[in-house]
């Protein structure tokens, strides 16, 4: 009985220590500052895209990735974003798209491939950059 209690304590401690990287929220107003640093001509990029940009959230837990995107509803966008995610060396395990009015909420669970080497912040930045070219 004592061994089982010790085993339970050990497992509970391991569960508490399991690393979960913090959530990164990207609001639409942050895009201007970040891209402005990289592009000299923001007006040329921004002009055709008057729609609000998505809010993107990503979490890492061990080798799993949870991505949540809240954006304007666009035909074919979920397939395009999944394709973009797979180009970042992530294997999509599950995806869910819910629409409400003109909005869409996309949730994706992916597994990191061996070649994956981004931080959670870099992943969100790359997804945000991909969004501009996918819409």
PASE-580057 format. One line per 10 residues: number of its first residue (from 1); their letters; for each residue x, y negated, z of N, C-alpha, C. Coordinates in steps of 0.2 Angstrom, whole numbers, m for minus. Each point is the difference from the previous one (the first is absolute). Example, Ala and Ser with C-alpha at 12.3 -4.5 7.8 and 13.67 -1.06 7.14 Angstrom:
REM PASE-580057
1	AS	66 28 39 m4 m6 0 4 m6 0 ~ m2 m5 m4 4 m6 1 m4 m5 3
This chain:
REM PASE-580057
1	XXXXXXXXXX	4 6 0 m4 m6 0 4 m6 0 ~ 6 0 4 4 m6 1 4 m1 m7 ~ 1 5 m4 4 m1 m6 m5 m3 m5 ~ m7 2 0 m5 m3 m5 0 m8 2 ~ m1 m1 6 0 m7 2 6 m4 m2 ~ 6 2 0 6 m3 m2 m1 m1 m8 ~ m2 5 m3 0 0 m7 m5 m5 m2 ~ m6 m1 3 m5 m5 m1 3 m7 1 ~ 4 m1 5 3 m6 2 5 m2 m6 ~ 4 5 m2 5 m1 m6 m4 m2 m6
11	XXXXXXXXXX	m5 3 m2 m4 m1 m6 m3 m7 0 ~ m3 m2 6 m3 m6 1 5 m6 m1 ~ 6 1 3 5 m5 m1 2 m1 m7 ~ 1 6 m4 2 0 m7 m5 m4 m4 ~ m7 1 2 m5 m3 m4 0 m8 2 ~ 2 m2 5 0 m7 2 6 m3 m4 ~ 6 4 m1 6 m3 m3 m1 0 m8 ~ m5 3 m2 m1 1 m7 0 m7 m4 ~ 5 m1 m4 0 m7 m3 m5 m1 m5 ~ m3 m6 1 m5 m3 m4 2 m7 m2
21	XXXXXXXXXX	2 m2 m6 2 m6 m1 m6 m5 0 ~ 1 m6 1 m5 m5 1 m4 m1 m7 ~ m6 m3 1 m4 m1 m5 2 m7 m4 ~ 0 0 m6 2 m7 m4 m7 m2 m3 ~ m2 m6 2 m6 m3 m4 3 m5 m5 ~ m3 0 m6 2 m5 m4 m6 m4 m2 ~ 0 m6 1 m6 m4 m1 2 m4 m7 ~ m6 m2 m3 1 m3 m7 5 m6 0 ~ m1 m4 5 4 m6 0 8 1 1 ~ 2 6 2 7 2 1 3 1 m7
31	XXXXXXXXXX	m3 2 m5 3 1 m6 3 m5 m3 ~ m2 m6 0 3 m6 m3 7 m1 3 ~ 1 0 6 6 m1 3 5 5 m2 ~ m2 6 0 5 6 m2 2 0 m7 ~ m5 m1 m4 1 0 m7 4 m6 m3 ~ m2 m6 4 3 m6 m2 8 1 0 ~ 2 3 5 7 1 1 4 4 m6 ~ m4 5 m3 2 4 m5 m1 m3 m7 ~ m5 m3 m1 m2 m3 m7 1 m7 0 ~ 3 m3 m5 1 m7 m1 m7 m3 m2
41	XXXXXXXXXX	m4 4 m4 m6 m3 m3 m6 3 3 ~ m2 m2 6 m6 4 3 m6 m2 m4 ~ m1 m6 m3 m6 m2 m3 m1 5 m6 ~ 5 2 m4 m1 4 m6 m3 7 3 ~ 2 3 5 m2 6 3 m7 m1 3 ~ m1 m5 4 m6 m1 3 m6 m2 m4 ~ 0 m3 m5 m5 m3 m4 m5 5 m2 ~ 1 6 m3 m5 5 m2 m3 3 6 ~ 2 0 6 m2 4 5 m4 m5 6 ~ m6 m2 m2 m3 m4 5 m4 4 6
51	XXXXXXXXXX	0 6 m1 m4 4 5 5 1 6 ~ m4 0 6 4 1 6 4 7 0 ~ 6 m1 3 4 6 0 m2 5 6 ~ 3 6 m1 m3 5 6 4 m1 6 ~ m3 2 5 3 1 7 3 7 0 ~ 6 1 1 3 7 0 3 1 7 ~ m1 6 2 2 3 7 4 6 m2 ~ 5 1 3 4 7 0 3 2 7 ~ m1 6 1 3 3 6 4 6 m2 ~ 6 1 4 4 6 m1 m1 4 6
61	XXXXXXXXXX	0 7 0 0 4 6 4 6 m3 ~ 6 1 3 4 5 m3 1 0 m7 ~ m2 5 m4 0 0 m7 m6 m2 m4 ~ m5 m2 4 m7 m2 m2 m1 m7 m1 ~ m4 m2 m5 m1 m7 m1 m7 m1 m1 ~ m3 m5 4 m7 m2 m1 0 m7 m3 ~ m3 m1 m6 m1 m6 m3 m7 m2 m1 ~ m2 m6 2 m7 m3 0 0 m6 m4 ~ m4 m1 m5 0 m6 m5 m7 m2 0 ~ m1 m6 2 m7 m3 m1 1 m6 m5
71	XXXXXXXXXX	m4 1 m6 1 m4 m6 m7 m1 m3 ~ 0 m4 m6 m6 m1 m4 m1 7 m4 ~ m6 2 m1 m1 6 m3 2 m1 m8 ~ 4 5 m2 2 0 m7 0 7 m3 ~ m3 0 m6 m1 7 m3 8 3 m2 ~ 1 6 3 6 3 m2 6 m2 5 ~ m1 m5 4 5 m2 5 3 6 5 ~ m5 4 3 3 5 4 4 5 m3 ~ m1 2 m6 4 4 m4 7 m3 m1 ~ 0 m7 m2 6 m3 m2 4 m1 7
81	XXXXXXXXXX	m3 m2 5 4 0 6 3 6 3 ~ m4 6 m1 3 6 2 6 2 m5 ~ 0 m2 m6 5 2 m5 6 m5 3 ~ m1 m6 2 6 m4 2 3 3 6 ~ m4 2 5 2 3 6 5 6 m1 ~ m3 4 m5 4 6 m2 7 m2 m3 ~ 1 m5 m3 6 m3 m3 5 m2 6 ~ m3 m1 6 5 m2 6 2 6 4 ~ 0 6 m4 2 7 4 m5 2 5 ~ m6 m1 0 m5 2 4 m5 5 m3
91	XXXXXXXXXX	m2 5 3 m4 5 m3 m7 m2 4 ~ m5 m1 m4 m7 m2 3 m3 7 2 ~ m2 0 6 m3 6 3 m8 m1 0 ~ m2 m6 1 m7 m1 0 m2 m8 m1 ~ m5 m1 m3 m2 m7 m1 m8 m1 0 ~ m2 m6 2 m7 m1 1 m1 m7 m2 ~ m5 m1 m4 m2 m7 m2 m8 m1 2 ~ m1 m6 3 m6 m2 2 m1 m7 m3 ~ m6 m1 m3 m2 m6 m2 m6 m3 3 ~ 0 m7 1 m5 m3 3 m1 m7 m3
101	XXXXXXXXXX	m5 m1 m4 m1 m6 m4 6 0 m5 ~ 3 m6 0 6 m1 m5 7 2 3 ~ 0 3 6 6 2 3 1 8 0 ~ 6 2 0 2 7 1 5 1 6 ~ m1 5 3 5 2 5 3 7 m2 ~ 7 0 m1 3 6 m2 5 2 6 ~ m1 6 2 4 3 5 4 6 m4 ~ 6 0 1 5 5 m3 4 3 6 ~ 0 7 0 5 3 4 5 4 m5 ~ 7 m1 2 5 2 m5 5 3 5
111	XXXXXXXXXX	4 4 m3 6 4 3 6 m3 m4 ~ 5 m2 4 7 m2 m2 4 5 m4 ~ 2 m1 m6 4 5 m3 7 m1 3 ~ 5 4 m2 7 0 3 3 m7 m3 ~ m2 m2 m6 3 m6 m2 m2 m7 2 ~ m6 1 4 m3 m6 3 5 m4 5 ~ 1 m6 m1 5 m4 4 m2 m7 2 ~ m7 m1 0 m2 m7 2 m2 m1 7 ~ 0 m6 3 m3 m1 6 m7 m2 m1 ~ m4 0 5 m7 m1 m1 m1 m7 m3
121	XXXXXXXXXX	4 m5 2 m1 m7 m3 2 0 m7 ~ 5 4 m2 2 0 m7 m6 4 m5 ~ m3 5 3 m5 3 m3 m6 m5 m2 ~ m2 m3 6 m5 m5 m1 2 m6 m5 ~ 6 m2 0 2 m5 m5 0 3 m7 ~ 2 6 m1 0 3 m7 m8 1 m2 ~ m4 2 4 m7 1 m1 m3 m6 m2 ~ 2 m6 3 m3 m6 m1 2 m3 m7 ~ 7 2 m1 3 m2 m7 m4 4 m5 ~ m1 6 1 m3 4 m5 m7 m2 m2
131	XXXXX	m4 m2 6 m7 m3 m1 m1 m5 m6 ~ 5 m5 0 0 m5 m5 m1 3 m7 ~ 4 5 m1 1 3 m7 m6 5 m1 ~ m3 2 5 m5 6 m1 m7 m3 m1 ~ m1 m6 2 m7 m3 m1 m1 m3 m7
